[in-house]
Amino acid sequence: MFDMKKTAAALALLITAACSSLPMNSSAKDSSAGTGSSAQAIATKAAYAPNYILFSSPNAVRAVDYSTSVYGLNLKGTMTTKGFIPAGKIEGRGSFCAEGKDWLSLADLSQHKAADKAPEGSYVLGCVSASGFSPASRDAVVVQ
């Protein structure tokens, strides 16, 4: 009986040590920050995305702060050396553009008028205006 107590205590200690060395979240590869390295994990779900683009000022990629809410139209994803890779649909509240002929390049966040240039690479269709960019729908076109 005494040997069983020793064995149980040793086993409990071993399990505690093993568990303390494991990562606390099981989706560590989905939640890495967008560092731009080629070895980084790309978020596949918006809930794990480290970055987002706010369409009222789409010229900057912002880090997601889960302690605050983003209310404007935004697209979550991962910024890489090849550009912004979306992790879902456009979220948030705001007005959508009815025409949707202009486009926002996700490679370099540049805005283009439909008359100037045809879309290349991954992009979001919408309308370019002085107040930012208004998407035409909740979808982004991803070219791989």
N, C-alpha and C positions, 0 to 999 in steps of 0.2 A: 504494500500500500504506500509505503514511504517512497519507493522508487517511482511509482506512478505520479505522485505529486511533484517530484523533481523533474520528471519527463514533461509533464504538462506545463510547468513553469518555464522550462527551457524552450519548449515549443512556442509558447505565447511570446516570449522574448524574441525569438527568431522571426515570427510572423510580424511583430511590431517593427523590427528593424527593416524587414523586407518591404513592408508597406510604406515606410517613411522615405524610402529611396525612389519610389515611383512618382511620376507626375500626377498632380491632383486633377487635371482635366484630361479627358480621353480624346479630345479633339485638338490637341496641341498643334498639329500640322495645319489645321484650318484657321487657327487664330493668330498666326504669326504676323508681326508688323510688316508693312510694306517697306522693305529696306532697299529694294531695287536689285538685289543679288539674284543671279540665275538659279541658285539653289533654294530660294525661299518657297514656302508653300503658298499656293494660290487659294484664296477662300472660295469655296463652292456654294456657300450659303450666306445670305446677307447678315444673318445673326453672328457670324464669325468674321466678317470683313473688318480689316483694320483701317480702311480708308473710305472716304466718300467724296463725291462732287456735289456741291450745292449749286443748282441751276441759276439762282439769282446772281451768282458770281462764279461761273464755271471755269475760270482761269487758274484755279488753285485746287489741289487735292488736300483734303483735311484729314486729320487723324480722328477716328471715331472715339468719342468720349461717352461711355455707356452710363455715366452719371447724369447726363443731360439729354434732352430730346431735341431732335431736329424736326422742325415743322414744315419748312419749305420743301419743294420738290427736290429730291436728291437721289443719287445712285451710289449704292455701296459696292465696294470691290477691293481690289488689291492693285497698288501702283507698282509696276515693274519697269525694267529697263526697256521693255517693248511697248510701254504705255499702260493705260488703266484697263484692267480686266474686270468687268462687272460680275457681281455675285448675286444675280437676281434681277428683279424688275425695279423700275423707278418707284420710289416710295414718297410719302409725305403729302402735304396739301398745297394746292396752288392751281393756277390756270394753265390749261393745255392750249397749244396753238392749233387752230383749225386747219390751216393749210399744210404745214409741215413739209415745206420744200427745202429749207435750209438744213444745215447739219453741223453737229459738233463732233470733231475728231477725238476719239478716245486715245489715240496715239500720242498727241501733243496738246490736247485741250484747245485747239484752235477752232474758231467759228468761221463757217463759210456760207456764203450766199449760194443758192442753187444755180444762179446764172454764171457764177464765177468758175465753179469746178464741180465735177461729179464726185460723190462720196468714194473714199478709199479706206481700206482697212475697217476696223470697228468704229461705229459711230452711233449717234442718236439723231433722229430726224426731228425737226422742229422749226422754230422761227428765231432768227437773230434780231435783237432789238437793243436799244440803248440801255434798257434796264436788265440786260442779261440774256439768257437763252430760255425759251419756253419749249419744252418737248411737246411733240404731237400726240404721243401715247406713253404708256408705261413700259414700252419695250425698247431695248437697245439692240442694234444689229452687231453681232460679234462674228468677225471673220478670223478663222484660225489658220 
